[in-house]
Amino acid sequence: MVTLESSKLFSQLPATELKKLRAVTREQHFQAGQEIFKEGDPGDGVYVVKTGQVQISAIIGTGERRVFSRVLPGDVFGEMTLLDNQPRSAFASADGDTVVYFVPREEMLNLLRGSPDLSLSLVQEVSTRLRESNRQYIREVLQAERMALVGRFASSIVHDLKNPLTIISIATEMACTDEATSQARTSARERIASQVDRITSMVNDILEFTRGSQTSQTLAVSDYAEFVQPLIAEFRPEVALKSVTIEFANPPPAVKLPLNPKRLARVFYNLIHNAVDAMPEGGRIKLRFQLTDNEVITEIEDSGTGIPPQIMEHLFEAFATYGKTKGTGLGLSICERIVQEHGGKISAHNQPDGGAVFAFTLPRR
């Protein structure tokens, strides 16, 4: 039990002012769960907990009531009404059988006018309460952001895994039929192995990004045409399921480049599937290549609606996304990282007649 004189707010008052305080203070008893005041009630005074505990709660944006503080014996609550004379902004209830001291607003204001020490003590109490509210708010926001991010990651992973899992399912069915030839089974096995590698690469990309560190990659000299052509051939039946075609505006150049094929394949995967997502009614993806003395430029153009201007400046930032129900906004950020690992650059722009173009460079040395 805490006496009025030993409470945090009134412990510094001289005896004469404590006498005035006792004269206007009354005790109030509440049973467990009983309402002390609710949102919208007039701010008629300030409370100090004598025994028990008080729970302060409010309704958050989701419509859920959330407890954001508990007031212990000796602590004050309801003090904001002394400063702004506004209705109550929170709900206070007894957390167990509770006794409180109640000081009516006008009497409390009269005490404050005559006591600089009490005024300073109240300001300190309000400052402490605001700091704690800020800390609690930040914790709540961070937790909500974490949960939202986990949800976005889960949604993105499921979305990205659907395509390779569908191919694995189709290949398995074809290989297991009684009529399947040895060649068909071999082809199905190769397709399944390719998609398993693709799933592994996707998961590793996300794990690498969440670790926040960029690992060094081994590049081996490879023929760019021999890398690109079978990769696009693999994509064609997959995107055809969504009425999208992939075509070459000109053949990929048969030049030797330092590459990490598995990593670079992820760039093509992300860019092509972003293009497919931008064409829900179907369309065309066109690949164009340009060879210079120092680099190879690869352009991937789609016939969609183009990149929204709202996101253009932040396109390659992590978690930047606009107008997509699925995805974390990591795809293009991962593309940029992989291209930079190869010593190149990536950019994007819209075509005057519609559609987006993503271009990345790969140095020849």
N, C-alpha and C positions, 0 to 999 in steps of 0.2 A: 504494500500500500504506500502511495506517495501523498504527502500532505501538500496543500496548496503552496505553502511557504518554501517547500523543497523542490518544486517543479522547476524545469529549466527556464521557463519564461519569467517567473516571479521570484526566483531565489535571490536576486540582487536588490529587491525593493526594501527601502527602510521600513521600520516598524509602523510609522504613521500611515504610510500608503498601503501597507499590508492590512491594516485595520479597515481602511476604506474598501479594500478589495474583498475582504471576508463579508462585509456588510451587504455587498451586491451579488455575491456568488451563491449559487444553489447547486445542490447535488442532484443528479439524475441517474436513475437505475435502468438498465436495459438487460433483457434476457438474450441468450445466444441467438444470433441471427436477426434480432430486432433492428428495424430501421431507426437511425438517429436523425439523418436528413437525407434528402435525395436531390438529384439534379433539378434545377429550376426553383427550389425552395428559396425564400428570401433569406439573405444573410443576416440573421438576427443576433448573432453573437459568436463567441469563441469558446472552444472546449479544451479541457485538460483532462487526460486520463488519470483517474485515481487508482482503480484496480481493473484488472482484465486487459482487454486489447480491442482495438477498433480497426476495422478493415475498410480501406478506401478503394473504391472501384469506379470504373467508367465504361461506357460502351464505346468500342473502337469501330473503325470503318467497316469491318465485316459484320457488324451487328452483334458481335459477341461481347459479353461483359467481362472485363479483365481487371483483376486486382493489381494495383500498381504500388500500394504501400500498406504497411501495417503500423499502427500507432501504439506505442508501448506506454506503460505507466510513467507519468512525469512529462510526457510529450504533449504538445499542443496540436490541435487540428481545427480547420475552419477559420484560420486566421486571415485568409486572403480577403474575406468580406470587409475587414476593418480598413483595407486600403482602397478597394475599388467600389464598395457598396453595390456589388452586382449579385445576381442570384447564384446559388450554389452550382458549381460546375461538375461535381462528383457525387457519388453515393457513399454514405458512411453507415456502417452497421456494426453491431456488437459481435465480436469474434469470441464467443463465450460470454458468460455472465460478466457484466461490466458496469462500473460506476464512473461517472465523469463529473468534473466541475464545469458549470456553465456560467459564463459571464456575459450578460446582455451587451449588445453592441454600443449603445449610447453610454452606458456606465463605463465600458472599457475605453471608449474614446475620451471621456472626461479624465480618466486616469492617465492616459497617454499624453494629453495636453499639459498635465501638471508634472510629468515625470520624464525627463530626458533619458534616464537610465532604462526605464521600461520601454520607451520608444526604440532605443538602440537595441535592446534585447529582442524586441519583436522583429526589427529589420534583420537581425542576425538569424532569427528562426526562419523567417521567410526565405532568406538567401540559402540557408541549408536545405530547406524543403525544395526549392527550385533546382538546386544542384542535383539532389537525389532524383527528382523527376526527370531531369535531363539525362542522367545516367540510365535510368530505367527505360526512357524512351529510346535511347540509342541502342540499348540491349534488345529491345523489342524489334526495332527496325532492322538491326543486323540479323536477328534470328529469322525474321520474315524474308529478308533478302537471301539468306542461306537456303531456306526451304524452297523459295522460288527458283533459285539457281539449280538446286538438286532436281527439281521438277523439269526445268528446261533441259538439263543434261540428259535426264532419263528419256524425255520425249525425243530429243535429237538422236540419241543412240538407237532407240527403237526404230525411228524413222529411217536412219541410215542403214540399219541392219536388214530391213525388209527386202530390199532389192537382192542382195546376195543370197539371203535365205530362200527367196522365191526361186532363184536360179538353181540352188542346191536341191530344192524340193523337186523341180521339174526334171533335173538331170537324174535324180535318184529314181523317179518313176520310170523314166525312159530306159534306164539301165536294168531295171528289175522286171521288165515285161518278158514274157516267154519268147516273144518274137525278136528281142534285141539281138543284134549281131555283135560279134566280137569287136568290130570297129566302133559301133555305137557305144558299147560299154567302155571302151578305152577313151572315147571322146567325153563321155559323161564323167569318168573318173578325173580327167584333166580339168574339166569345168568345175567340178566340186573342189579339187585341190586349189584351183585359182581363186575361187570365192572364199575359201577358208583363209588363204593368205591375205586376201583383201580385208576380211573381217579383222584379222590380227593386226593389220596395218592401221585400220581405223581406230581400234581400241588403243593401240600404242600411241597414236597421235594425240588422243585425248589425255592419256596418262602423262605423256611428255609435257603437254601444255599445262596441266594442273600442277606439275612439279615446278613450273616456272623457270626452268633452266634450259638453255639451248645446248644440246650435246653436239660434239663434232661428228660429222658424217664422212664416210669413206666414199670417194667418187672414183669410178672406173671409166676409162675411155670406152665409149660405146657408139655404135652407129645409130644416129638419131632416127632415120627412116625405119630401121629394123625395130626400134623401140616403139615408135608411134603407131605404125600400121596394125600390128596385131592387137595393140591396146584398144584402138578405135573399133576394130572388128569385134572385140569382146563386148564393147558398149552397145553396138548397134541393135542386137535383138532385145536388149534390156530396155532401151529408150523407145523402141518400136511399140512396146506394150502401151505406151502413152502417146502414140501417134506422132512421134518425133523422129525425124531422119537426121543422120549425120553425113555430111559430104565434105570432100576436100575441094577447096577452090583451086589449089595447086598441090602437087605431091610434096610430102615432107622431104627436106634435103637429106641426101645420103652423105652426111658429114660426120666425122668423129668428134664427139663431145665428152667432157668429163661429167658423168651422170651417176646418180644413185637411183636406179630404175624403180625400186619399190616406193621410194619417197616421191619421186617426180610423178609417178602414176597417181598418187593422191591428189596432186594439183589438177590433173585432167579430170579425175573423178569429181572433185568438188565443183570445178567450174562447169562441167557438163551437166551435173545434176542441179546446180543452181539455175542453169539455163532451162532445163526441163521444168523445174518448178515455176519459172516465169512464163511458161507456155501451157497452162492447164488444158487448153483446147487443142493442143498439138502445135507443131511448127517445124522449123528447120534450124539445125546447127551447122555452121560452116566453119571449117578450119582453114586458115591461111598462113603461109610461111614466107618469111623474107630472110635472105642470107646476105650478110655483109662480111667485110674482112675480119671483123672482130667478134661477131655474135650471130645467133639465130634468133629471130623474132617469131613467136607463135601467137596468132590471134584466134580467139574463139568467139564467134559472132552468133547471136541468136535472133529470132524474129519475134521476140516478145515485146513487151511495152516499154522496156528500158529501165534504167536504174532511177528510183525515185530521188528527186533533188534533195529531200529531207535527209538522206543518208549518204549522199555522194562524198562529202568531205570526211566522213568517218568510216568509209566502206571497209577498210582493212584493219580497223580497231577491233580488239577482242570484245565480244558480246554485242557488237553493233548489228542490229537487225531491224527490219521495218516491214510490216504488213505480212509477216509469215506466221502461221499458227504453230509451226514446228521449227525447231532449230535453236541453237544457243548463240548464233552469231560468231562461232569460232571458225567456220569453214574457210573464209577468206583470209582470216588472220593466220591460219595454219598454212594456207597457200603462200602467203607472203614470206613466212618463215622458211619454207622449203626452197622457194626460189632464191632467197638471200643466201641460203646454205650453198647453193650452186653458183653464187657470185653474180646473180642476175637481179632484175627489177621487175615488178608487176604493176600494172596500171589498168584503168578502166575508163570508158567513155560511152556516151550514147550516140547512135547513128542519127543523122538528121531525119531520116524517114522511118525511124523507130527501131527498137532493138538495142541490145547492149553488146559491147565489144570488150573482152578482157584480153590483154596482151602481156606476155612476159618474155624476157630476154634470157638467153643462156650464152655465156661467153665461150668462144671456141678454144680458149686457152685457160 
